Amino acid sequence: MQALVHLPQHQAAAAGVMVRRPVKLLRLPRRLVAPLRTAPAAFSLPSSPRCASPSPANDSSEAETSTTSPVEKRASPWLFVGLGNPGSKYQGTRHNVGFDMIDAIAEAEGISLSTIQFKALLGKGQIGGSPVLLAKPQTYMNLSGESVKPLASYYKIPPERVLAIYDDLDLEFAVMKLLSKGGHGGHNGMRSILQRFNSREIARLRIGIGRPPGQMDTQAYVLQKFSANEREELDFALDRGVDAIRLVTKEGLDKAVSTWNQVRKSKITKMKYSTVNID
């Protein structure tokens, strides 16, 4: 067996032996080797599980049909935003009717508002087969855009798929009007949203609260709680508002606008029971 002899570098060179110099590893700057940050994916609901394909039949046409994978069509998400002020102090007031509408939608569709994200109380679910986000900004009314715009950007929701719900002094009490775009109409919450989006292409569902009686201050009026009779009529109107939102997700905004605005204010009809004396 031949012994291995380790020669110093200068002796090896003199003996005609090729010596490989140690390779120095280059150290890259941290900014070049830092992991890439990926942008958040657009919000979509988990797809329903697919059933296993049946075994091929004798008929070749049936076998071809059974092995073809269906293409799943994903609907773009909607962002429905109710405007209001956070805290028990403002709960049940006229200015918070947007919050009331979101609560009614969440209850009707079984959507839990249990997440805080981008300064908003948030819920995710489906309405009419379309993925939706329900949001109640917690920024106070005048700063609503600081919550709505980042929320839409994060979930990659375009302005035309955002619908704001808020109170309107210019509509008779409990009357609702659905619009595909427009200005803020003096509403500070809507003003904030339009400014942050830099667009008028924001749909809205306006809920009438009427004008203050007599010489009552407008600010005091909008922060006033509803009376028992008003609350009863408003709750009935909110049920119709849920139908409007369902129509938007099912038929699209344009068709919903043309259909819904033909609906007039509904009155609550109280059933009268007559007493029958039985001998």
Stockholm file with secondary structure:
# STOCKHOLM 1.0

chainA/1-279         MQALVHLPQHQAAAAGVMVRRPVKLLRLPRRLVAPLRTAPAAFSLPSSPRCASPSPANDSSEAETSTTSPVEKRASPWLFVGLGNPGSKYQGTRHNVGFDMIDAIAEAEGISLSTIQFKALLGKGQIGGSPVLLAKPQTYMNLSGESVKPLASYYKIPPERVLAIYDDLDLEFAVMKLLSKGGHGGHNGMRSILQRFNSREIARLRIGIGRPPGQMDTQAYVLQKFSANEREELDFALDRGVDAIRLVTKEGLDKAVSTWNQVRKSKITKMKYSTVNID
#=GR chainA/1-279 SS CCCCCCCCHHHHHHTTCCCCCCCCCCCCCHHHHSCCCCCCCCCCCCCCCCCCCCCCCSSHHHHHHHTCCCCCCCCCCEEEEECCCCSTTTTTBGGGHHHHHHHHHHHHHTCCCCEEETTEEEEEEEETTEEEEEEEECSCGGGTHHHHHHHHHHTTCCGGGEEEEEEETTSCTTCEEEESSCCCTTCHHHHHHHHHHTCSCCEEEEEECCCCSTTCCHHHHHTSBCCHHHHHHHHHHHHHHHHHHHHHHHHCHHHHHHHHTTCCCCCCCCCCCCCCCCC
#=GC SS_cons         CCCCCCCCHHHHHHTTCCCCCCCCCCCCCHHHHSCCCCCCCCCCCCCCCCCCCCCCCSSHHHHHHHTCCCCCCCCCCEEEEECCCCSTTTTTBGGGHHHHHHHHHHHHHTCCCCEEETTEEEEEEEETTEEEEEEEECSCGGGTHHHHHHHHHHTTCCGGGEEEEEEETTSCTTCEEEESSCCCTTCHHHHHHHHHHTCSCCEEEEEECCCCSTTCCHHHHHTSBCCHHHHHHHHHHHHHHHHHHHHHHHHCHHHHHHHHTTCCCCCCCCCCCCCCCCC
//
